[in-house]
Amino acid sequence: MKKKSIYLIFLAVFFGIILQPAAQASIEGEINKCGLKMSSLEMSVLINSGKNVNTDKTVTVHIVKSGETLSIISQRYKTTVEKIMSMNLAINNRDMILVGQRLVINASVKSREKTSAHNRSKIYQKVVLTKAEKLKIIELAAARTGLPWEILAGLSQQESGLGKVMIGDGGRSRGPYHIHLPSHPSVSAEKAMDFEWSSNWAADYLITLGAKDDLFTALRLWNGSIKNKKTLVHATRVMYLAVNEYGYVG
């Protein structure tokens, strides 16, 4: 019964089904039976999904489109990723949102509820960005700095499998580029995990390492000193992936 209830609730949210008052009460009851924890604001948006109405005058509901990230959405509404996440308790990872998912934007302080991360709702199915979407983000970041996008893609591929393994080095490295947080204290774990933000950071950092003058040396310096033979292996693997996986011709 629990699985069936969750499935029906998800369909109501995803397809924007308009619920009659009796059905609304039933859905709310099933949510409570399933032991799912939701903010009152999310409950209201769920029950009213498909009606295109706001739960109060300061709330906007945004439907996620293909290629959108929380960073892109936050810029559109002149807010922050953190605020969007605080109003949408179903989001556990800022890099994991679903096309068609409804997000509450710009809720007033009165509408927000403080809820710990482990209590966030599991109603929404979450998917990572597609490979095509990741490569598009990489292309834009590389174009902004003048770097070959294939190199940036190869770097992410080498470090994390293009965002498949987001934590490394005993938790000290995070994100699609495994940014070493102790070495870069200005980078938060949350920022490092954001594919768009970290792609732009990685491109900028490679430039500071001298990538425009000596790309291979910059790739060695990414992982430490050129005196360390391991950085030679690392840079070689990145170049190999850039050429063989993404068609880099130099």
Buried (B, 14 or more C-beta within 10 A) or exposed (E): EEEEBBEBBBEBBBEBBEBEEEEBEBBBEBBEEBEBBBBEBBBBBBBBBBEEEBBEEEBEBBEBEEEBBBBBBBEEBEBEBEBBBBBBBBBBBBBBBBBBBBBBBBBEEEBBBEBEEEEBBBBBEBEBBEEEBBBBBBBBBBEEBEBBBBBBBBBBBBBBEBBEEBBBEEEBBBBBBBBBBEEEEEBBBBBBBBBBBBBBBBBBBBBEBEBEEEBBBBBBBBBEEEEEEEBBEBBBBBBBBBBEBBEBEE
